Amino acid sequence: MPMNAVDEIKKQALALNVEERVLLAESLLSSLPPVTEEWSEAEELAEAERREREIETGQAQALHDSEFWKRVEARRRK
């Protein structure tokens, strides 16, 4: 199965040393448009309350921070 351009670039980028990857990441991030989504305090509170309700009703399950970071790292490796 042939690699697409993004897969090839990703493969090459991951072969760089840490310092080169940092420079590349900084360059890529700086090329993105600024994030304009800012939440008001009321929106943040509403989101926190929504998440709390999901946990209380069993719709969502709370994670210990170590499990959260384990999952983050697993997704990064994909």
C-alpha positions as CSV (number, residue, x, y, z in Angstrom):
1,M,0.0,0.0,0.0
2,P,1.6,3.3,-1.1
3,M,2.2,6.0,1.6
4,N,0.4,9.3,1.1
5,A,2.4,12.6,1.4
6,V,1.5,13.2,5.1
7,D,2.6,9.7,6.1
8,E,5.9,10.1,4.3
9,I,6.5,13.5,5.9
10,K,5.6,12.2,9.3
11,K,8.0,9.2,8.8
12,Q,10.8,11.6,7.9
13,A,10.0,14.0,10.7
14,L,10.0,11.2,13.3
15,A,13.5,10.3,12.1
16,L,14.8,13.8,13.1
17,N,16.6,14.3,16.4
18,V,14.7,15.9,19.2
19,E,16.0,19.4,18.6
20,E,15.1,19.3,14.9
21,R,11.6,17.9,15.7
22,V,11.1,20.8,18.2
23,L,12.1,23.3,15.6
24,L,9.8,21.7,13.0
25,A,6.9,21.6,15.5
26,E,7.4,25.2,16.4
27,S,7.4,26.2,12.7
28,L,4.3,24.2,12.0
29,L,2.4,25.5,15.0
30,S,3.3,29.1,14.2
31,S,1.9,28.6,10.7
32,L,-1.6,27.9,12.0
33,P,-4.2,30.6,12.5
34,P,-4.6,31.8,16.0
35,V,-7.1,30.0,18.2
36,T,-10.0,32.4,18.7
37,E,-12.3,30.3,20.8
38,E,-12.3,31.7,24.2
39,W,-14.8,30.5,26.8
40,S,-16.4,32.8,29.2
41,E,-16.4,31.9,32.9
42,A,-20.1,31.0,32.6
43,E,-19.4,28.7,29.6
44,E,-16.5,27.0,31.5
45,L,-18.8,26.4,34.5
46,A,-21.6,25.0,32.3
47,E,-19.1,22.6,30.7
48,A,-17.8,21.5,34.1
49,E,-21.3,20.9,35.3
50,R,-22.2,19.0,32.2
51,R,-19.2,16.7,32.6
52,E,-20.0,16.2,36.3
53,R,-23.6,15.2,35.4
54,E,-22.2,12.7,32.8
55,I,-20.0,11.1,35.5
56,E,-22.8,11.1,38.1
57,T,-25.3,9.4,35.6
58,G,-22.8,6.9,34.4
59,Q,-22.7,8.3,30.9
60,A,-18.9,9.0,31.4
61,Q,-16.3,7.5,33.6
62,A,-13.8,9.6,35.5
63,L,-10.1,8.7,34.9
64,H,-7.2,8.9,37.2
65,D,-4.7,11.3,35.8
66,S,-2.1,8.5,35.2
67,E,-4.7,6.7,33.1
68,F,-5.5,9.9,31.2
69,W,-1.8,10.5,30.3
70,K,-1.3,6.8,29.4
71,R,-4.1,7.1,26.9
72,V,-2.7,10.4,25.5
73,E,0.7,8.8,25.0
74,A,-0.9,5.8,23.3
75,R,-2.8,8.1,20.8
76,R,0.4,10.0,20.1
77,R,2.1,6.8,19.1
78,K,-0.5,6.0,16.4
